[in-house]
Amino acid sequence: VQLVESGGGLVQAGGSLRLSCAASGRTLNNYHMGWFRQAPGKEREFVAAIRQTNDYTGYADSVKGRFTISRDNAKNTLYLQMNSLKPEDTAAYYCAADPTYYYSATYIQRSSQSYQYWGQGTQVTVSS
């Protein structure tokens, strides 16, 4: 599967952005999909993920209540709606696909090492 992110940009604190991740090659519903981010000088960190089949979602504590991950199977696109943005949300954001099916219906994969396919990233900059 090939992944291409879009939707990043410069926004003021308190603003919103919606990131998109368009997939080609295979349908997204075959994958456990995640969003990760990486700020300069920091390690890549988990942001959110959505399971295949039941669309159960999980979030990092730092974004819970502000970010929403979703998937449109008809468009084969993953989204990340980001509200109430803060300067500390500034980072390059990546979508990723993990082909593993985790049998626990509420398991969310938070380790980047398990995701095999990655997009090129889109930059989000939040000004104070």
C-alpha positions as CSV (number, residue, x, y, z in Angstrom):
1,V,0.0,0.0,0.0
2,Q,1.2,3.5,-0.8
3,L,0.3,6.4,1.5
4,V,0.3,10.1,0.7
5,E,-0.4,12.7,3.4
6,S,-1.8,16.2,2.9
7,G,-3.4,19.0,4.8
8,G,-0.6,20.3,6.9
9,G,0.2,24.0,7.2
10,L,0.7,27.0,9.5
11,V,-2.1,27.7,12.0
12,Q,-2.5,29.8,15.1
13,A,-2.8,28.3,18.5
14,G,-6.5,27.3,19.1
15,G,-7.0,26.7,15.4
16,S,-7.9,23.5,13.5
17,L,-6.5,21.4,10.7
18,R,-7.6,18.2,9.0
19,L,-4.9,15.9,7.7
20,S,-5.6,13.4,5.0
21,C,-3.8,10.2,4.1
22,A,-4.8,8.8,0.7
23,A,-4.0,5.2,0.1
24,S,-3.5,3.3,-3.1
25,G,-2.7,-0.3,-3.9
26,R,-4.9,-1.9,-1.2
27,T,-7.9,-0.9,0.8
28,L,-7.2,0.8,4.1
29,N,-9.7,-1.4,5.9
30,N,-7.1,-4.2,5.6
31,Y,-4.8,-2.3,7.9
32,H,-4.5,-1.1,11.5
33,M,-3.9,2.6,10.6
34,G,-2.0,5.1,12.7
35,W,-0.9,8.7,12.8
36,F,2.5,9.5,14.3
37,R,4.4,12.8,14.6
38,Q,8.0,13.9,15.0
39,A,9.3,17.2,16.1
40,P,12.9,18.4,15.4
41,G,15.3,16.7,17.8
42,K,12.6,14.4,19.2
43,E,11.7,10.8,18.6
44,R,8.7,9.8,16.5
45,E,5.7,9.5,18.8
46,F,2.3,7.9,18.6
47,V,-0.7,10.2,18.0
48,A,-3.7,8.0,17.2
49,A,-4.8,4.8,15.6
50,I,-7.9,3.1,14.2
51,R,-8.4,-0.7,14.0
52,Q,-9.5,-2.4,10.8
53,T,-13.0,-3.9,10.8
54,N,-14.5,-2.4,14.0
55,D,-13.0,1.1,13.7
56,Y,-12.1,1.2,17.4
57,T,-9.8,4.1,18.1
58,G,-7.0,5.1,20.5
59,Y,-5.2,8.3,21.2
60,A,-2.1,9.6,23.0
61,D,-3.0,11.3,26.2
62,S,-1.5,14.6,24.8
63,V,-4.2,14.8,22.1
64,K,-7.1,13.0,23.6
65,G,-10.3,15.1,23.3
66,R,-8.7,17.4,20.7
67,F,-7.8,15.0,17.8
68,T,-10.1,12.6,16.0
69,I,-9.0,9.8,13.7
70,S,-11.4,8.5,11.1
71,R,-11.4,6.5,7.9
72,D,-13.5,6.8,4.7
73,N,-13.4,3.4,3.1
74,A,-15.2,4.6,-0.1
75,K,-12.4,7.2,-0.6
76,N,-9.7,4.9,0.8
77,T,-8.5,7.8,2.9
78,L,-7.5,8.2,6.5
79,Y,-8.1,11.5,8.4
80,L,-6.9,13.3,11.5
81,Q,-9.1,16.1,12.6
82,M,-7.0,18.4,14.9
83,N,-8.8,21.0,17.0
84,S,-7.6,23.3,19.7
85,L,-4.1,23.1,18.4
86,K,-1.2,24.1,20.6
87,P,2.4,25.1,19.8
88,E,3.6,21.8,21.2
89,D,1.7,20.0,18.4
90,T,4.2,21.4,15.9
91,A,5.7,18.4,14.1
92,A,5.9,16.5,10.9
93,Y,2.9,14.1,10.9
94,Y,3.0,10.7,9.3
95,C,0.3,8.1,8.5
96,A,1.3,4.5,8.7
97,A,-0.3,1.1,8.0
98,D,0.2,-2.1,10.0
99,P,-1.1,-5.2,8.3
100,T,-1.3,-7.2,11.5
101,Y,-4.8,-8.1,12.8
102,Y,-4.8,-7.9,16.6
103,Y,-7.5,-10.2,17.9
104,S,-8.4,-8.2,20.9
105,A,-11.2,-5.9,19.7
106,T,-9.9,-3.0,21.8
107,Y,-6.1,-3.4,21.2
108,I,-4.4,-0.3,19.7
109,Q,-0.9,-0.6,18.4
110,R,1.2,2.3,19.6
111,S,4.7,1.2,18.6
112,S,6.0,2.7,15.3
113,Q,8.1,-0.5,14.7
114,S,4.9,-2.5,14.0
115,Y,3.8,-0.3,11.2
116,Q,5.3,-1.4,7.9
117,Y,4.1,1.2,5.4
118,W,4.6,5.0,5.8
119,G,3.8,8.2,4.0
120,Q,6.2,10.9,3.4
121,G,4.8,13.2,6.1
122,T,3.1,16.6,6.2
123,Q,4.3,19.5,8.3
124,V,2.1,21.1,10.9
125,T,3.3,24.4,12.5
126,V,1.3,26.0,15.3
127,S,2.2,29.6,16.2
128,S,1.6,31.0,19.6
